[in-house]
Amino acid sequence: MNRIARAFEGKKAFIPFITAGDPSPEITEKLIYALEKAGADLIEIGVPFSDPVAEGPVIEAANARALSAGFTTDTLFELMLRIRKNTQIPIVFLTYLNPVFTYGAESFMRQTAECGVDALIVPDMPPEENDELAPLCAKYGVITIPLVAPTSGKRIKSIAAGAQGFVYCVSSMGVTGMREKLTADIRETVSAVKSVKEIPCAVGFGITTPEQAREMAAVADGVIVGSAIVNIIAQHGENCVKPVAEYAEAMKRAING
Amino acid sequence: MQKQGRFGVHGGQYVPETLMNALHELEDAYERYRNDEAFVKELETLFTDYANRPSRLYYAEKMTKDLGGAKIYLKREDLNHTGSHKINNVLGQTLLAKRMGKTRLIAETGAGQHGVATATAAALFGMECVVFMGKEDTERQALNVYRMKLLGAEVKTVLSGTMTLKDAVNETLREWATRMHDTHYVLGSAVGPHPFPTIVRDFQSVIGRETRLQVAQAENGRLPDAVIACVGGGSNSIGIFSEFIPDASVRLIGCEAAGHGVDTDKHAATLTTGTKGIFHGMKSYFCQDKYGQIAPVYSISAGLDYPGVGPQHSYLFDSGRAEYVPVTDDQAVKAFGYLSRTEGIIPAIESSHAVAHAMEIAPGMPKDSVVVICLSGRGDKDVAAIARYMGEDLYE
């Protein structure tokens, strides 16, 4: 069984997101260990990009903090190599296409595989443009996680049919960010996916409170929490590890409670 | 035949899944209406009665004599309603949006010309309108901000990133992903995901079609020898170029913003200095670092201050069919003053980049050769900024 399948094995997966290099590579490393200890089943790591168009202001600001601190894709691979020596937790990168394409997709993919990152989520690569990375994904054994949006409708069928790992179900219209209300009918989306393929479905975008996490876990196989965690990092800076861990524990309890 | 939405390797649809259905809906509507008789007729009527088309082709005799070479013609897009070529595309897209049942328009703007054109069309069609504009641009183009408000549009100041055109596009894409059921994104340049580069080119291609006829009329049925236009995202340039692409004898010259110079880090000369990338929904050339981080670009001209370029321009560049040259702030400002004094025409600072290059090459061309400059907009909006550039403390 691969690492991603293990994240969903016999439990609802708690999937925290952090932006690599925010506020520093050292803190990112500590956060990953702390999140694993707090019960994370899979960790999503954002690759900093200057213009993250699918992100709301919280994660956009985290990207800017990492980049202005001098974090680069080379720093990222060094960091991930080091982290992989200490943990076997499933890790996926969230990256926009340009940092992959311009760095050199082959080199990016090879190093992604070398440092034991299991998958990529590429928010600006819809299935129509999968060819951009598909041959390299196959060559290096890295999978891409597809997204299903509230607007996907009839597209869900073909997206689900080609999916590997898990399907990222977007909870709401718009961009990432903390929301009081999650608008999409996730139950319906999940069942549409599963009518095509038995594959784990994780819900993300806007999930902030333990109540929301519990609600989403009841209808999906995993819950992705990004902006709420990144917001704690923004507030506490270098001292964020403890408050992030406490928040993660509470979310984990809500999801598996 | 190119794969749809591709110009060579460039173009494509690199957007979040949330937007894919909206793009398909737009593609379908455009395919349905582009050759629909009633649609075409309504757009033609708007072009003539509302936008003041066809725009004039003016023989710049004094400029021609002064430079002593090629005959210079100005394609007067500055005389269109709202003062630039932007209205062509906006009327087309707004009519399309209306056919699609949309009631709200959103748009990005750099110099404010596209925002003003969109606000104008929204007023005419009774639609709600929100324009996103970088904070830096709201300051250097304050007059256009007020014009948009006067027309009933809401102007949202964008505070993220470099606070210019690129960031305004980011915010408009985000807004569209949040609300698309009643909202059409009127993209103003020939950039972005398919079908935008094609739609914008087609609605702007009226510039080139008219130019061909007008040059033929003025010059005994001949073609121009060179067509010169400024290139930011590249909408006026693709609008005038596309008509002449099959005519190999016509040089197509795009003028990019070289700001303080292409050997500095303060410019927006994408094709001169950029590399291939994937951003704003398209594969094309971009100003970026080796890690794919988009560069903070600069130009005196807000309308050319963009780190990418339309995918068809990238293809014309790759294939060598069009040439792209850098023009600095200084050259553009000189041309701005020159055309004002020589012909009594104040050009937009964007268009002044094309004027500047014509001033460079016309003297070396034979006297019977013909150069057309696309005068994409008028310069009223730039007067205060140029005064400041020249050291005068003038504010609107």
Interface residues (C-beta under 8 A of the other chain):
Chain A: F49 S50 D51 V53 A54 G56 P57 E60 A64 L67 T72 T73 D74 L97 N98 P99 V100 F101 T102 Y103 P123 D124 M125 P126 E128 E129 E132 P146 L147 V148 A149 P150 T151 S152 G153 R155 I159 V170 M173 G174 V175
Chain B: G12 Q13 Y14 V15 P16 E17 T18 L19 M20 N21 A22 S160 G161 K166 D167 N170 L173 R174 A177 T178 R179 M180 T275 K276 G277 I278 F279 H280 G281 F286 Q288 K290 Y291 G292 Q293 I294
